[in-house]
Amino acid sequence: MKIILLGAPGCGKGTQAVKIQNKFGIKHVSSGDLFRAAISSGTPIGNLAKEYMNKGQLVPDNVTIELVKNTLQAKIEDGSLENGFMLDGFPRTLDQAKELQKFMDIDLVLYFEISNDKVLERIAKRKFCSKCKENYVAGDDFTTCTKCGGKIVRRDDDDPEVAKKRLEVYEKQTFPLIEYYKELGILKTINADQPQEKVEQDINVLLGEV
Ligand SMILES: [Zn+2]
């Protein structure tokens, strides 16, 4: 099954993706994974993307699209996505979505809908170990990591004001994508305001139906 995951930062899709992968064998493929794979294997498109990144520039849409298509295709051909995949972090723009759709039929788009208040509340609590990247929430009350002793910090862009801006940008960018997939009839909306277990149940029902 070919799935796209959509949802604002902090909506919990990463957590759910791990659960789906474990349960259904559908691979979680983030755009970051695809970039890393293309760059480390030194493909022409990977090298091109790397040039932009090294200069601190944004990788243009057409390069990103080619990179995702090529790397995804390579993974499909080598059999590592035999039970399907969940794309995360791509597409981000309507152009990217349309190009992807020309390249392959997506079966399902899981949209994790979450209220702004809930996202900001979650982000405000989010912390992680600066050394081993283990996640913590503010309520955990640790200052050093229980696994490695590293310092527990908050990401710079998790600052509430920064997070709010990021959310606004995200919404503006994502709205056309949601409309597009709705029109194609493959969008399924998940209420991500709910507790994690309930979200998981809803997803299981959805995936059972498809
Ligand atoms: Zn740690």
Residues whose N, C-alpha, C, O or C-beta is under 5 A from the ligand:
A	BS01	ZN	C129 K131 C132 K133 E134 C145 K147 C148 G149 G150
